Amino acid sequence: MRTKKKMSVTIDADIFEAIEKAAETCNMAKSQLAQEAFRLWFKKKTEESMAEGYVEMAKEDREFADTALDAQKEIL
């Protein structure tokens, strides 16, 4: 069973030239370079999404803490 899939992409000529140069400089196949670029992109997007989630959780935690503090002030 084949573990790799073939795809075709259309990119700007200047990006294509940069990819060709990078692949030659790094002695990598363009497909290997593209795989690495996609992996890095997915990692970055995952990290950004997690960071946004943590910021949102911090806001919710702060709101809960403020509500709890107000409730404790009323009790005291």
N, C-alpha and C positions, 0 to 999 in steps of 0.2 A: 504494500500500500504506500502510496506517495505521501510524504509528509509536507511537501512544499507545494504551494499553489502559484500559478503564474498570473500576473496582472499587467495591465498596460496603463500608463499614466501620460498625461499631456502636461508639459511644463514649459515655462518660458525659456528661450534660447540661452539667456545669460545664466540661469540656474543650471541648465544642462551643461554648459561649459564649465561651471564651477564644480559640478559633480564629477565630470570627466577628469578635471585637474586633480581634485581631491582623491579620487579613486587611484589615479596614477601615482600621486605623491605617497599615498598610504599603502600602495601595492595591494589594493583590495578590488574585488569585483564591484561593479556599480550596484548589483543586487544586494551584496553584503553591506555596502555603504548605506543603501536605502533602508535595509532592515534595522541597522543601528540607529539611523535617524528616526525611524518610526518608533523604536523602543524608547529612545530619549524623549520623544514628543509625548508618548503615552505616560511615561514616568512623570514628566513635568505637569501634565494635565491632572494626573491623579494627585500629585502633591498639592497643586493649586486648589483642587476640589476639597481635599482634606483640610487645608488651611482655612478655607472659607467655612467649612463645617465647624472647625474649632472656634473660629471667631463668633459664629452664630451661637454655639453652645455657651461661650463665655458671656454673651449678651443675656441669654436666657438665665444662666446661673446668677448673674448680677441682679436681674429683675427679681428672681426668686429671693435672693438674699435681702434686697431692699424691702420686699413685701414682708419677709420674716422679721426683719428688724423693726419695721413699723408695728407689726403685731405684738412683738415683745415689749415695745415701748408702751403700747396701750395697756398691756397686762400689768406692767410695773407702775 
